[in-house]
Amino acid sequence: MTWLVDKLDQVLALDGLTVFSSVEAEERKPVELGVVHWALAWETRLRCLVDDEPGRTLARCPGCGLRRLEWQPRAGYYVCENCGRHVSEQEAMEQVTEEAG
């Protein structure tokens, strides 16, 4: 597992790498996914199992300043419903902490 964490950026950059998985198929049939979508699908599934899905946040969007960030599992980021800016989970948490003082 440590090897994968260390090499993940190189693995995700490989062209043409696909994974057959049933993680997203409702009828449990194998689905061909790119490795990034496969990883995001598993992350989403595991977050649901341990009740750790981000959902919405009270953080302001750094782009437009509105509180319109919503978690998009496919993107792996919060996405502003107003301006479309992507904000990481860590950045959103830092925004909330900074505003709270």
N, C-alpha and C positions, 0 to 999 in steps of 0.2 A: 504494500500500500504506500509506503514512503517513496518508493521509486516512482509510482504514478503521480504523486503530488509534486515531486521534483521535476518530472518531465511533462506535466500536463500541458503546458503552453506549446511544447513541440508536438505532442500528440494531437491537440486540437487544430493545429495548423496543417496537418496532413491533408492533401487533396485526395478526393475520391474514397476516403475511409467511410464505410457505412457499417451500421450495426443492425442486426435483425433482432427485434425486441417486441414483446407484447405489452410493454408497459403502458402504451397509450391506446391500444385497440380495445374498444368496448366489447367486442365479441371474442376477445382473447386470441385473435389470429395474429401471427407474426407480421410486424410492420417494419419496413426498411426505413431507418432513420440515419441522418448524419450524426456523427459522434457528439456534436454540441447539443442537438435536440434530444439525443438519447440521455445525455448527462442532465440536462435541465428537466426532462420528464421524470427521471429517477429522483432528482432533488425535490421536485414538487410532490411526488408520491411519498417520499420519506418524511417531508415536512408535515404532510397531512396526518401521517401515522403517529407522529409525536406531538401533534397540535402546535406546530411552530411556523405556520404559514403567515407571512407578514400582513397581507390584506392592505388596509389603508394606514396612513401615517398623518400626524398633525404637522409634519415638517412643511415649511414653505419651499416652493420650487425656487432654486437659485436663479432660474432664467426669468420668470415672470413675477415671482413673489407671492403667488397665490397658493393656498393650501388645497391643491388638486392632484396630489400624487397618489397613484393607485398601483399596487403590485401587479406586475405582469409576469406570470410564471414562464412564459415562452421567452421573454427577453431576459429574465433573471435580474430585473431592475424595477424600481418604481418608475412610472412614466407619468408625466404631467398631462392631465386631460385637457389643459388649456393650450400649452405651447409645444407639447411632445418631447420635452427634455427628459433624458434618462438620468436617474439618480440612484446610486448604489444604496443598499441597505445600511451600510456603515455611514455613508454621507448623510442619509436621512436621520439616523440616530444622533449624529453629531449636531445637526441643525436643531433638533428638538432640545438637546442638552444645552446648547449655546443660548437658545431663546429662554429656556427656563432659568438660566443664570446659575 
